[in-house]
Amino acid sequence: MTTITTRTVEYPADGLAMIGHLALPAGVDRRPAVLLGPEGMGLSDVERRRADALAELGYIALAFDLHGGRYLSAPQQMLARCMPLLADPDRMRGIGHAALDVLRIEPRTDPDRIAAVGYGTGGAVGLELGRDGVDLCAIGTVNGLTTGRPGEAARIHCPVWAGVGSEDPIMSPVQRDAFTAEMQDAGVDWRLTVYGGALHAFHHPPVDHPTVPGVGYHPQHAQRAWRDVVDLLAECLPVTEDPGP
């Protein structure tokens, strides 16, 4: 396990002052980087720990913000913000581009080796960056199997991996089929992993506030989904050590 450093980064997006979490491995060399998006409630310690874990693996990782430093624990409040956002690809792209700019200007980021990994709304943001033609090495989305505007998925030029619970009522089989049809029709290199018996947000540890129906933690599949994310990055964005002078 490598020593890491972390810091808070502030940047504007969607008319808000966003507060992200940047994690860096030890050293001074340039490294591949991961843009990490949170579930609809917003950035929490769950995503911060994931960014830290990626830094321990050797990646520069930025867990980005969705709601201007707020965590929306009330389901009605979260839906009131996220549903219009998910219906507006341009707003999602704006949030993604703003965070991506922060990640790219970090001196240790290799700007040609960046992946986007996200959960729920954060995964949808990553997909919209791909549909906007951003040069990414990989896109991973868990619980965020959204479809885009007609024809724009053809702009995705990297592998896409998606994970979903078989019993997720939000990402239903109809939604899954629409997503995979969009990827297939666009000629994207895509994969879908369905985790048997899992609900929506199965990867997220239990929270001490109300949630929308259909949400439930599945610890075994949560570990499997994390391994699948790490495997995606190892395949498409391998970390190579700086050989030094």
Secondary structure, DSSP 4 states (H G I P E B T S, - for coil): ---EEEEEEEEEETTEEEEEEEEEESSSS-EEEEEEE--TT---HHHHHHHHHHHHTT-EEEE--SSTT----SHHHHHHHHHHHHT-HHHHHHHHHHHHHHHHHSTTEEEEEEEEEEETHHHHHHHHHHHTT---SEEEEES-----STTGGGG--S-EEEEEETT-SSS-HHHHHHHHHHHHHTT--EEEEEETT--BTTTSPP-SS---TTB---HHHHHHHHHHHHHHHHHHS--------
